[in-house]
């Protein structure tokens, strides 16, 4: 993984520089595996994120955190507040060059005595954890993730247990290796490629970093001396804390990051002032999308099931229409039976008559109900004909209504894919109002009325174009409807992807420069189902040409007098134009 021991070495140094002697002001646990510590030092406020997220575990400072704190803090958060809030940070240390960080916090207990607690942050993929430790007894007070022998055969991480470090990998700390030891190890693994040798021999060296060191050797077959120089040179920079935090972007997406320059990775390299800035930028979208996906899983499953049901309904209705097109046959049967009543007697199962509706006057065998008379068989055929004939317009109407339902569900699914935390809650409320979700309410005492829920203000996302013009994006149907039908002026420009589920976008200006129009179109494309595509068609027109049909689903509008642009969306433009 990109967050290797060398990166943690840089993080530990940065945290020591900024947070030592700082006071832990507040502790929050916004997500199951995320901890956010507010720390004050020297008149400055810092936010330290410690996360055991299975996909993106890490520890670093953050400028902003998008998560919302739960109404009731989890038990582990309450325990941390008890032991650590108000305490001072006395030590921040990396264990060896492993992905393990110790944060020592000194605080007063219930008796007023100074006690030390250690937050152990273990960054180990899906085995990551944050553990609160009593160092005097080396005893676990509690942890973010509980681990028993059924989960791990190496150790238990449970309250009251003795803390046991993660099993060693049999590698050496690169910061303590001499030239002689390096050469001895290299001789033992002479047949191994240099980058693989580095990964297998030294702690904290990821495949990414190993490839970077190898790349710095240049072409040709290097000597052991040259390999040592490339290896030791990078470590000397890290030992002296001469870092170059870097992210390499490919097609506007973060591809790789490190605390050193990445000269071997193809793409556009961007340097950052601190390692925390680089980590926050690299992981912000990835980790947040992962958290939001977990938050919205139930909604996504519900919408996908409803969508499939409606697609199946359309197929069923179309089959019924195809079958109904054969209804004319029943009318012909009825007419021919009526014309040949004298030939038919009760008890007959069929009759063969001349078909005078056929230009060749061929014979036609008509099935009969033996329990009915000739006249009753004719009337039965006419009834079937009339019933089917009446059903066709109803089926067409049902198909139209179901297609509107499909469009609505596809739109909401798309909105979930780009939703923020508050957007998801608004979508959840919308689905409850539309009857897709049942509202779970606790039983109230007899005679007590449920409290009125305060209506949250609707806030479409605001951007500023390169020309300084305001752009607004609706992130869900509630925002879309407010933005288009209430907020926007008649002379504002409205944009939406052509025939693709997406957000409403409004340009707040009478005169729109070409640059602003293109940027707004790119926003519309980015917040749509076509965000991964190129040359996405985006329609634009004035607000006065947009209207909502009576009885339409939330967010559904019609428009005319439009023109179409073709643009390629980009995540970096979205970040550049965002104002808050």
MOURPE-V187992 format. One record per helix or strand of 2 or more residues. SS is the DSSP state (H for helix, E for strand). FROM is the first residue (numbers start at 1). LEN is the number of residues. Records with the same first field share a line. If there is no record, write none. Layout:
# MOURPE-V187992
SS=FROM-LEN ; FROM-LEN
This chain:
# MOURPE-V187992
H=5-15 ; 75-10 ; 125-3 ; 174-3 ; 179-10 ; 194-8 ; 207-9 ; 224-16 ; 275-21 ; 297-43 ; 341-3 ; 374-44 ; 421-13 ; 477-11 ; 514-13 ; 543-3 ; 571-7
E=23-9 ; 34-8 ; 44-8 ; 58-4 ; 88-7 ; 100-9 ; 114-9 ; 129-6 ; 139-5 ; 172-2 ; 202-2 ; 246-5 ; 253-6 ; 268-4 ; 350-5 ; 363-5 ; 461-4 ; 470-4 ; 493-5 ; 505-3 ; 536-7 ; 546-2 ; 558-2 ; 563-5
